[in-house]
C-alpha cells in the first residue's frame, strides 16, 4: 500500500492507496530557504526596484504599511520587522508609522488576535488600524478604467508613503497575490471589492495570468490611483520560510517575482486525473472554506469530467462568510447558483458559491472537514470527516476505472497545475 500524508489544520491526515495504482504527488518545488533572510530583506530595502520614494523623507514623513490579516501565512522571519528597522534608519519616527491590517471583506481581527501576526513589541510600539470595509473612513478616488469605484481607507491614503506587504503566490482568479493587493483589496470598501470581483466570471480571470487578467489589471489600476508607492513581497516554501524577497515599485516587484512563481508553483500534467486528493495546505490556508476553496479550483482544473476531488480542509472557522452561508442555503442547486450569477447578480461572499458550483456541476466534490455535515450539505457539498478518510478513499477508488489516474496536491492553494498535451 502507498501511504499518503497530507496537511490538515495543524496536523496531518494519513491514508493508503492500493499498490496497483500510481499516485502522482503534485506540489511546488521552491528553492532552498534563504540562508540569511534578514540580510536579504535589508539588501532589498536598500536597493529597491524602480524609483525610491524615500529620497526626500524626513522625521515628519508619515508611512502607512498594509499587511495581511490572520488568513495568510506569516513569513519566517516576518519581513515587517526589518522594514520597520529600515524606516527608523531613514529617520522616520515610530509615531509616524501606522500598520493597517488588510481585512478585505473578512471579519476584522479583534485586538486579542493581533499576536497571531505581530509580536508584542510591535503591537505596543506602533499604531495599528484594523480595516473594516463597511465602517472605516474611506476616500473617493473616482473609478478605474473598468469602472470599478475606488474607495480606499482614508487614513492609509493620507500617509505620505504607502507600502503594501504580502506573500507572492498563485491566486485562483486574481492570477497572483502580492504587489498592491494587500492595500488595493485589503483596505478597500465593500463596493470596490464587489465590483472588482465581479470580473471573476471572465475567462481570463484565472491563476497564472497577470497582464491579460482583467481582475488583476483592475487591481493594479486601484493601486496606482490609491498611490501605493512600494511593495515588499516574499515567496515562501511550505514551512513559511522565505525563499525570495522583493522590494520596490509594485509593478517592478511583480515583474521580477512572476517568473520565479511560475517555476516554483507551476506543474504540468499530461492528461486529467480520475481522482485528485487536495489539501488546502493546512493552517492558515484551511482556516475556513472561504480560503480553502482556492485549492478546490486548482484541483478541479486537472480532474476529468465526472471525476472526483476530495478537498481536505479543517475549517475551524466554518465557511468564513455568513453572506456565503445565507446565500447558498437558499439556492435550489449548484446550477441555479450559476444561472443566477450569469443573469447579472454578484456579491462578495456568495461569489464563493458561484466558484464552487462552477466546479461541482462538472466533478464530484467531497469536503473533508470539521464542519457539521448538515451544514456542508446545506452548502451543496458532500461532507466527510477526517476519521473516515480511509473508507472514503476506498469507496471512491471502487468507482474509478482499473487504470485510474490519481494525484495528490499537498499545497493546493499554492500550486497551479495545468493539463498540457492532452491525448
N, C-alpha and C positions, 0 to 999 in steps of 0.2 A: 504494500500500500504506500502511496505517496502522501506524506504528512504535510499539511499546509498550515502555516501560522500567519494570521493577518491582524493588523491593528484594530482595536475596538475600544473606544473610550480611552481609559488609562491602562488598559491591559491588552490581551490578545485573544482571539478565537482560534481554536485548533480543530481541524477536521481532516479526514483522509479521503483520497481519491483512489479507486481501484487501479492496479498497475497496468492494466491493458489500455488505459487512456494516457496520452501525452498531455501534460499541463504546461502551458506557456505562462511564465510569470513576467508580466509587462510592468516595468517600473522605471522611474527616472534614473539616469546614470550621471549623477553630479560629479564634478571634480572633487578631489580631496579638500577638506576644510582648510581655510587659510591658517597657516602656521602661527601668524601673529595678527589676528583680525583687528585689534585695536590700532596697531600701527598702520595697517592697510586703510582703515577708515580715516585716520588722521591724514594719511597721504592724499586720499581723495578729497578731503575737505580743503587741503592746502592747494590743490591743483584742480579746481573744478572744470568740468566740461562746459565749454561756452564761456560767456562773459560773467564775471563775478559781480554780484550786486553789492559786495561788502567794501568796494574800493573806497567809498567815502563814508563808511559807517563810523559812528562815534558813540559816546556814552548815552546820547539821547535817542539813538535809533531803537525803535520798537520792533520786536521779532515775534511772529506767530508761527508756531510749528504744529502742523496737523499730523496726528498719529492715529493708528488703528485702535479699535476697541478690543475687547476680550475675545472676539470671534476669529482673530487672526493669530498665527503663531508669533511669539516674541523671540526674535533672534538671540542667539547666544554667541558673543555678548550683545547686549542691547545697544544699537548704534546711537540711540538718543543721548547716552551719557558722553561719548566722545564729541558729539555735536554740541552739547551744552558747554563742554570744556573749551571747544574751539571758539564759540561765541564769546566766552569770557576772555579768552586771549585776544580777541578783536576789540576788547574794551567795552563790550555790551554788558550792562548790569543785569543781574538776575531779575531785578524788579521790572525790567523792560521786556522780559521774555514771557510769553504765555503759551502753554501747551493746550492744544484743542483736541479733544477726543472725538474722532470722526465716527459718529454713530450711524450716519445714513438714516434709514428707516428702522433700524434696530431700536429696541428699548434702551434708552440712555443708561449708562452704567452708574449705579449709586457710588458714593464716595467709599463705601466699605469694600468695593470690588477693585479699586484702583491698584492695590498691591498685586493684583494679578498681571499687571502690565508695566508697573513702575516700582522702583524701590522706594523705601520710606523716606530717604534723604531727599529725593526729587519731589516727592509728594509734599514734603514740609517746606521746601525752599522755593518752589515755583508756583506761580498762579496757574491753575488748571481749570479749564472750562469744558464741561461735557456737553456736546452739541445736542440739541433737541430739534428735529426737523420741523416740528409744529410750533414750538414755543420760543426758541432762541431768536433774538433780534436779527433781521436779515436786511441786506441791501439789495435794491433792484438794479440789475446791470443790463437790462434790456433782454435781447434774445440772441440765440446762436443762429448760424446760417440755416440750421434745420428747424428753426422756430421754437426751440426749447427756451422757456423763460428762465433767466438766470437769477436766482435768489440765493445768496451766499451769506453765511454767518457774518454779521456786520462787524463784530469785534475782530474777527480774523482779517477781514478785508481792510480794516483801518490800520493794520500794522504796517510799518514801513517796509519790512522784509517778510515775505511769506514763503514758508518751506513746507513741502509735502513729503512725509516719510512713510515708506511702506515696502513690503516684500514684492518682488517682481516674479511672477509665475504665470502659467496659462490661466485664462479665465474663460469659462464655458460659453459666454456670449459677448463679453467685452473684448475678447481677443487676448488681452494680457492685463493683469493687475499692475500696479505700480505707477510711477510718474505722478501726474497730478491727481490721480483717482482718490486718494485719501482725503484731499481737500475738496475737489470738484464734486464728488458724490457724498463723501463722509460729512461735509459741512454744508450741504445744500438743503434747500427746503423740500418738503414732500412733493410739491408741484414740479420742481425741477427734476427730481429723481423719477417721478412718474412719467414725465414727458420724455426724458431721455430713454427710459427703459421700455417705452412703447415701441422703440425701434428693434426690440429683441426678436420680433417676428420676421425681420428682414433676413433673407437667405445668407447674407454675408456677415451677420452678427453671430460670429462663432469663434471658437478657440483657434488661436494661431494666426489670426488676421489683425493687422494694425492699421495700415494706411487705407485699406479697402473696406474696413469695418465701420459702418455708419455710426454705430453706438460709440465706438472708441473715438472717432473723429469729432463727434458731437461733444464728447467728454473733453477732448483737447481744446475745443473752442471755449467751453466753460472755463477751463483752467486759464486760458490766455486772458479772457475778459475779466476773470477774478483776480488777475495779476499774480498768479503763483510764480514766484521768481526762480525757485530752486527745488530740486528733488533729491532726496537721499534714498537710494534703493538698494536692497540686498537680495541676493539669490541664496536660498537655504537648501541644505540637504535634509534628509528625513529626520535627523536628530536636532533640527533647528540650528545647526552650525552654519556659519557664513562661508560660502564658497566663492562669492564675488560680491563686490560692493561698488557703487557708482554714485557720484555726486556732481551736480551742476545744473545747467539749464534743462528743464524737464524733457523736452523733445530729444536733446542730445543724450540724456541718460537712457531713454528708451531705445534710441538707435544703437547705442553701444551694447545694451543688455539683450536685445531680442535675439541676435544670432546665438548667444550663449544659451538662452532659454530654449530655442529650437533644438539645439544639440543635446541639451540636458534632459528635456522633458518630452520631446517628440519620439514616438515609437511607431514604426511602420509594420503592418501585418499584411500577409498575402491574401487573406480572404476572411470573411466574418466567422465568428465563433457561434457554436450552439449554446454554450453556457459561459457567462462571464461572472465571476465572483469578485465583487469590488468592495474594497474598504475605502471609506471616505478619507482615511488616513489617521484615524484615532483623534484624540483630543488635541486642539480645539476644533479640528476640521469637522467632527461629528457632534458638536455641541448641540445642534438641533437639525431638523430636516431642512430648514432654510439654507444652511450651509452645506449639508451633506448631499443635497440634490445635485450639486455641481459634479460630483463623482458619478451620479447616475447618467448624466448627459454624456460623459466621456465613455462610460462602459457601453451604453446603448449604441454608440456610433460604430462599434466593431462587433455588434451582435446581429445575427441574421434575423430576418422577419420570422416571427413566431418563436424565436429563441428565448433564452432565459437570462435575466440579470438578477443576481442576488446582491443587494446592497447592504453592507454591514455598517451600521451607524448607531451608536449607543443613544444619542439624542436625549441627554439628561434634561434639556430644556424643551422637550417635546418638539413641536413644529418650529418654534421661534417666531411665529407670526399669528396673532389672533385673527387678523384680517384674512389670512390664508385659510385658517380653520373654518371661520364662519362662511366663507365663500364656497369652499369645496364640499362642505357637508350638505349644502343646499342644492348642489348641482346634481342633475339626474345621472350623468355618466361622464366619462372622460371625453367622449366625442362631443357631448353637449358643451363641455368647457371649451373645447377647440372652436366649435361653431360660434360660441358667444364672443370669444376674443376676435375671431375673424370678422365678426359683424361690426367691430369698432370699439368694443369695450376694452378698457385697460385700467389696471390699478396695481401698484406695487403691493406685494403680499399675495393676492390672488394670481399674480403673474407666475408664481411658482407652480400653481395648479396647472396652468397652461403648459409650462415646460415639462412637467411630469406627464401630463396627459398626452402630449405630443409623442412621447416615447411609449407610453402604456398602450396606445392603440396599435402599436406595431410589435412590441415584445412583451413577454411575461415578466412582471417585476414583483419581487418579493423583498420586503423590507424587514431585515433582522435588527431589532432594536429593543430598548427597554420601555417603549411606549405601550400603553394599554392596547391590546389587539383590537378592541372595539373601536377605539379612536382611529387606528390605522385603516380599518375597513371603511369608516366614515370618510376618510380622505381618498377613497377609491384606490387603495393599495392592498396587496395581500400581506398580512403580518406573519412574523415568526419571531421566536425568541432565541437568544444565544445558546441556551442549553439544549435546543432542538436542532442545532446546525447539522449534525451528522445524519440523522434521519431525513432532514430536508434535502441535503445534497444527494443522498442515496436515492430518494424518490425522484428528484429531477433527472438524475442520470438515467433512471429506468425509463424516462420519457424520451430520452435522446437517442439518436441512431448509434449503431455499434461502433462507428468510426467517428464519434462526436469530437469536435474541436472544443477544448476547454481552456480558458485563460483566467488568471487572477490578476487583479490590479491592487496592489498593496497601498498605493497612494493615488487613488482615482481622481481626486480633485486637482492634483498637481501633474497628472500625466495626460497628454493629449495624443491618443493613438489614432492612427488613420489607416484605412484599408487602401492598399496600392496594388496594382497589377492583379486585380481580382479576376479569377478564372471564370 
